[in-house]
Amino acid sequence: MMRFVLSVILWFCAPFGLSLAQEEDRSQTGHLVTAVSSDRISIQSNFTGTEIVIFGQAEHIEHQPNAPGGYELAIIVEGPSQDITTRRKGRFFGVWVNREAETFRRVPSFYAVASTDDIGDMAHRSILDDLGIGLNHINLAITGSSNVALSDRDDFRRAFIRLRQEMGLYSERETSIEFLTETMFRTNIPLPANIPVGQYKVRSYLFNQGEVISKTQQSLRVAKTGFEQFTFNLAQDYSLLYGIMAVALAIFTGWLAGVIFRKD
């Protein structure tokens, strides 16, 4: 009889025990909440660059992400994909000309990553490659019509990354995420004056012992406004009309300059 009563009690309490265990597991699992200071960047004629602030909180973690607890953060701002060609110059009869060229397909037009630690130490290389975290882990797929030898393709990839960094369009800022409290953080991502327009993605990852335990994603819009937007749309949607207007404006400007500075 006693055994039957104990069985009934255990059967009745089992669901509550399971839910408590699940709740305890959830409380030990980190949860990431992030936000962007602005979801739209407007480019006008006087635009010289700006920066956005990404901030958030890593909830339910026992230590700071850069503490011995093994929690780390990575934040990526990625622009719309483009096909970009990298060329290498060579001598031709004493003149430097473009020779071999490599076209990389659907690569980010803008890429910036911030982290709490050295990116290579945050997770296994395969995870970083899958998520595209870090300049060394961006997928640089090439076109099928490449005329570059296999032995030279790594040189083109390194040159592509270096040139984009010099233009300010690619950056890797390790240990740049600042913690305001034990769990609240922020980081600044600079946006150069030559930033491409389009829809951007802001991806954030929380790691624990090399595994992704939480992630978030927001969108960011970079767009031209005013007269710049008008000329941009005209060039994109009505290229023939834009070309005719540009030639007519150049002719009119040349004629006007001749009239003004004409010697009697």
N, C-alpha and C positions, 0 to 999 in steps of 0.2 A: 504493500500500500504506500509506504514511504517513497519507494522508488518511483511509483507512478506519479505521486505529487511533485517530486523533484523534476521529473520529465516534463510535466505540464508547465511548471514555473520556467524552466529553461526554454521550452518552446515558445512561451508567451513573451519572454524577455529578449529572445534572440534578435528580433527585428530592431529593438532599441539599441542593443549592443552593437549591431552592425552599423546602424546609422551614426552612433557615436564614434565608432572607429573610422568611418568614412569622413566624418567631420574633422576628426583629429588629423587624418591624412591630408585633408584639404588645408588645414591650418598650417601644416608644415611645407606646403607647396607654394613657391613664390608666385605672385600674380603681378603683372605689369600694367600700369595705367600711364598713358602719355598724352601730351597735347602739344600743339604748335602755336607759337605766338601770333601767327597770321596765316590764313589759308589762301591769301592772294597777294602776289607781288605785281605792282603796276610799273611798267617801264615807260618813261617819258623821255623827252629830248635831253633833260638834265640828269638822267639817271647815271650815277657813277658807281653803283654797287650798293649792297646792303647786307644785312645778316638776319637770320631768323633764330629764335630761341626755342629749343625743344626742352620741355620739362615734364616731370612726372614723378611717380612714386612706385617703388617696388614693395608691394605689400606681402605680409606673411613670410618674411625672411628673418633668419636669426642674426645675420651679420650684414654689414655693408657689402655690396658687391665686390669691392676691392679688398676685403678683409679675408682672413684665413678660412672663412666659411665656404669659399669656393664659388661665390656668386659674382658674375661679371655681366657687364652691359655692353651692347654694341648698337649704334644708331646709324642708319644709312639714309642719305637723301639722294634719290636717283631720278635723273631727268628722262624725258621720252627717248625711245630708241632711235638710232640713226645708223645708216651705212656710211662709214668713214674710211677714206683712203689715206694710207701713209706711203710716201714716196721717198726713194733714196737717190741722191744725186751721184753722178759719176762723170769723169772726164771724157769728152768726145771731141777729138782734134783740138785739145787745149782749152775747151770751153766746158764749164760745169752745166750739165743738163740733167733732167729727171730721167732715171733709168728704170730700175725695178719698182714695182708698186704692189702693195698688199691692201686689199679692201676687207675691212672687218664688218661683219653683218650684225645689225640690230644690237649695237653696243650702246650703253648709256651716253647720252649727249652731255650729261653732267653727273658727277659721282663724288660724294663726300661721305666719309665714315669717321665717326668718333667712337671711342671705346674707353673702358676703365683700365685696361691692361694692354700689354702687347698682344696684337691680334693672333699671332701664331701660337700663343700660350693659352688661348681661351677655349679652344676645342680642336678636335682632330681635323686634319687637312680636308678630309672628304666632306665633313659637315660644313666647313667654311666654303668649300667649292660649291656645294649644293645651294647654299644660301647666298653666295656671292658677297661675302664679307671680307673686305680688304682688297687693295689694288692687285695683289698677287693671286687673287681668287676670282676675279671677274672673268666670265666666259667670253673670250675673244674668238668667236667663230669666224672663219674666213670663207670667201666665195670659192666656188669650184673652178673659176678661171684664173687662179693665181699663177703668176709666172716666177714666183720666188722659190728658190731651192729649199728643200726641207731643212738643210743645215743652217739656213739664214732666217728662218721664220721666228725663232726666239729673239733674234736681234730686232726684227720689225716689231714684235710685241713690246719689247722693252722701250724701243724708240717711241711707239705710240703712247705708252703710259707717260714717258718723260715729257713729250710734247704737250700732252693734255695738262700735265701738272704745271708746266711753264705758262700755259694760257690761263691758269687758275680754274680750270674746269674739272680737274680731278684733285682730290686731296685725301690724305690719311692722317688723322689727328689722334694718335694713341694717347691714352691717359689724360684726355681733355674733358671728360665728364666730371663736373663738380657736384659734390654732395652737400646739400644745404642742411640736412639732418641725416640720421642713420639710414633712412630709406628714401628721402626725397632728393631728386637730382635735377640738374640742368646742364645744357651745353649750348654753345653758339656755333652756328654753321654760316661761314661767310659766303655770300653770293656775289660773284664778280659782275662788272658792267657788261661783259659780253655773254652773259648767261642766255642760253637758248630759251625760247618761249615754248609753252606747252604744259601738259599735266605731269606733275611730279609725284613721286611716292616717298613717304617717310616711313621707313621700317625700323622697328625697335625689337631687340631680342634680349631676353634674360637667360643667362646660362647658369647652370649649377653643376660643378664637377664635369664640365665639358659637354653637357647636354642642354638643349633648349627646353626650358620649362614654361616659358610664356613669351608671347610676341604680340605686337600691335602694328597697325598700319593706318596712316592718315594720308590725305591727298593735299597737294599744294598746287596752285595755279599761278603760272608766270605768264603775263600777257601784256602786250603793248596797249597804250591808251591814247586817245586824242588823235592828232595828225599822224603820229607814228603808226597807230593801228590802221588808219585809213590807207596809208601808203603800203603797209605790209599786206593788207587784204587785196589791194589793187594789184600788187605785183604777183601775188599767189593765184588769184582767181581770174584776173584779166591781164595776163602778161603782155599780150600784143598791144592793148591800149596803153599800158604802163610804159612800154618801150617807145611808142609813138610820142607820148607826152614828154618823156625824158629827152628825146631827140629835139622836139619842138622847143622845149625850155632851154636846151643848150644853144640852139640856133638863135633864139630870141636874146639870150644873155650875151652871146658874142656880138650880135648886131647892136645891142644897146651900149655895150662897152666901146664899140667902134664909133658910135655917134657921140658919146660923152668925151672921149679922148681924141677926137678927130682934130687935126690941125688945119686951120683955114689957110 
